Amino acid sequence: MPYLSFPGEDGYRLRDLFARECAAHGVYLHPRHNWFISAALTEGDMHLIADATGSALAAVAAAAHK
């Protein structure tokens, strides 16, 4: 089960940002709990998730350098 963390993070600032950015792009995940992956996901769902998490990771990378 995946669990989100970022190297050197003290607290939840970056995890919360990642979750907010994913939600803004249509993907809900919890920043402080392990994740479950469903076999019911379609190929379209996977593309949506990949796009949303890519945008969220870019936001985290920008915030981590502030």
BANU-875626 format. One record per residue: residue in three letters; z, x, y of N, C-alpha, C, CB in turn. Coordinates in steps of 0.001 Angstrom, whole numbers, padded with zeros to 6 digits, always signed. Last residue first. Glycine has a CB too. Example, Ala and Ser with C-alpha at 12.3 -4.5 7.8 and 13.67 -1.06 7.14 Angstrom:
REM residues 2
ser+007080+012850-002250+007140+013670-001060+007870+012900+000030+005725+014084-000598/ala+007800+013190-005690+007800+012300-004500+007800+013200-003300+009046+011308-004473/
//
This chain:
REM residues 66
lys-001845+011144+027098-001317+010829+028444+000111+011280+028566-001414+009323+028742/his-002836+011314+024601-003024+012481+025462-002555+012230+026889-004482+012888+025471/ala-002542+008889+023430-001715+009992+022909-001791+011219+023814-002158+010367+021485/ala-004475+007285+024565-003077+007103+024980-002204+008276+024548-002518+005803+024401/ala-006774+008147+023201-006701+008262+024655-005246+008182+025138-007547+007158+025321/ala-006057+007469+020579-006351+008872+020922-006256+009090+022428-007757+009274+020417/val-005835+004696+020826-004660+005490+020484-004880+006951+020866-004341+005369+018980/ala-008512+004038+021325-007479+003712+022323-006211+004527+022081-007150+002204+022290/ala-009653+004883+018923-010084+005504+020184-009052+005249+021267-011465+004965+020625/leu-008426+003112+017166-008130+004544+017059-008554+005295+018318-008831+005141+015835/ala-009629+000722+018016-008184+000899+018153-007800+002377+018066-007444+000097+017074/ser-012292+001140+017300-011938+000940+018709-010455+001191+018942-012305-000479+019160/gly-011882+001306+014507-012496+002412+015247-012174+002330+016729-014011+002415+015044/thr-010877-001194+013920-009989-000042+013780-010564+001190+014467-009735+000254+012307/ala-013177-002751+014470-011915-002975+015190-011003-001763+015101-011195-004206+014637/asp-015080-001730+012647-015330-001693+014092-014034-001813+014887-016292-002816+014492/ala-013770-002255+010193-014159-000887+010555-014396-000761+012060-015425-000468+009785/ile-013522-005060+010325-012330-004214+010259-012657-002784+010679-011740-004228+008840/leu-016234-005800+010299-015372-006190+011412-014136-005297+011469-014960-007667+011285/his-016936-004781+007787-017583-004253+008998-016753-004575+010233-019005-004829+009152/met-015341-006388+006162-015131-004939+006169-015780-004284+007383-015683-004318+004888/asp-016457-008898+006623-015069-008640+007005-014818-007143+007125-014100-009262+005985/gly-018962-008465+005425-018869-008719+006861-017469-008481+007396-019294-010134+007169/glu-018192-008283+002777-018784-007110+003409-018744-007257+004934-020238-006905+002919/thr-014975-009971+002525-016425-009872+002365-016932-008579+002994-017131-011093+002997/leu-011957-010109+000708-012686-009643+001889-014172-009522+001576-012130-008289+002376/ala-010574-010666-001565-011376-011751-001017-012157-011330+000237-010483-012932-000693/ala-008873-008725-002266-010189-008655-002897-011112-009745-002355-010059-008782-004422/ser-006878-007473+000390-007298-008584-000447-008691-008353-001027-007272-009877+000348/ile-004188-005323+000830-005630-005482+000944-006058-006542-000060-006380-004126+000701/phe-001298-005073+002806-001885-005467+001538-003370-005702+001776-001187-006742+000948/trp+000798-002649+004409-000323-003593+004419-000783-003883+002994-001496-003040+005259/asn+004169-002325+005622+003044-001906+004796+002002-003024+004732+003522-001523+003373/his+004968-002551+009116+005142-003016+007744+003966-002508+006929+005251-004579+007673/arg+004486-002331+011821+005737-001781+011262+006009-002238+009839+006907-002171+012135/pro+002213-003592+012775+002382-002168+013062+003595-001527+012391+002486-001974+014530/his+000134-005689+010880+001487-005477+011373+001717-003987+011602+002532-006048+010383/leu-002959-007082+011975-002165-006272+011056-000815-006010+011698-002887-004933+010705/tyr-005896-008828+012478-004446-008867+012594-003836-007960+011537-003915-010315+012451/val-008780-008495+014269-008129-008045+013032-006621-008017+013251-008652-006635+012596/gly-010123-009039+016668-010189-010003+015578-009536-009604+014271-011568-010302+015315/his-009717-007336+018748-011047-007310+018131-011112-008163+016865-011440-005876+017803/ala-007113-007635+019351-008074-007969+020415-009504-008006+019878-007975-006950+021567/ala-006008-006552+017029-005947-008000+017240-006943-008447+018313-004525-008419+017636/cys-006453-003813+017563-007086-004459+016413-007123-005975+016602-006340-004100+015113/glu-004798-003509+019810-006241-003298+019931-006990-003925+018760-006556-001800+020014/arg-002269-004002+018661-002782-004842+019754-004296-004728+019889-002116-004458+021077/ala-002135-001897+016776-002120-003292+016323-002653-004236+017396-000702-003705+015927/phe-002153+000338+018545-003179+000182+017511-003271-001278+017054-002875+001100+016307/leu+000218-000160+019988-001082-000140+020674-002205-000352+019668-001286+001197+021433/asp+002088+000162+017931+001961-001130+018615+000625-001232+019338+003115-001330+019611/arg+001666+002861+017360+001428+001848+016319+001263+000460+016940+002591+001835+015295/leu+002451+004035+019769+001058+004142+019334+000724+003126+018244+000773+005552+018830/arg+005236+003217+019897+004287+003009+020996+002833+003025+020518+004486+004077+022066/tyr+007422+003468+018240+006313+002626+017786+005224+002445+018833+006834+001279+017380/gly+008951+006679+017721+009013+005267+018067+007760+004552+017577+009177+005088+019586/asp+007129+009301+018113+008559+009023+018161+008717+007590+018629+009320+010026+019105/glu+004570+010919+016365+004990+009724+017099+006498+009528+016977+004243+008475+016580/gly+003636+013018+014844+004374+013330+016061+004857+012124+016850+003533+014155+016932/pro+000954+011173+013496+001705+012436+013535+002387+012651+014888+000771+013614+013234/phe+001489+007750+012976+000717+008754+013679+001554+010024+013782+000286+008249+015084/ser+001170+005277+010411+001976+006190+011218+001033+007184+011875+003061+006923+010353/leu+001059+002445+008317+000546+003143+009492+001587+004058+010115+000063+002146+010519/tyr+000550+002247+004937+001563+002110+005985+001133+003005+007145+003008+002496+005458/pro-001002+000737+002076-001048+001551+003289+000099+001236+004247-002372+001348+003996/met+000000+000839-001170+000000+000000+000000+000000+000890+001240+001213-000958-000006/
//
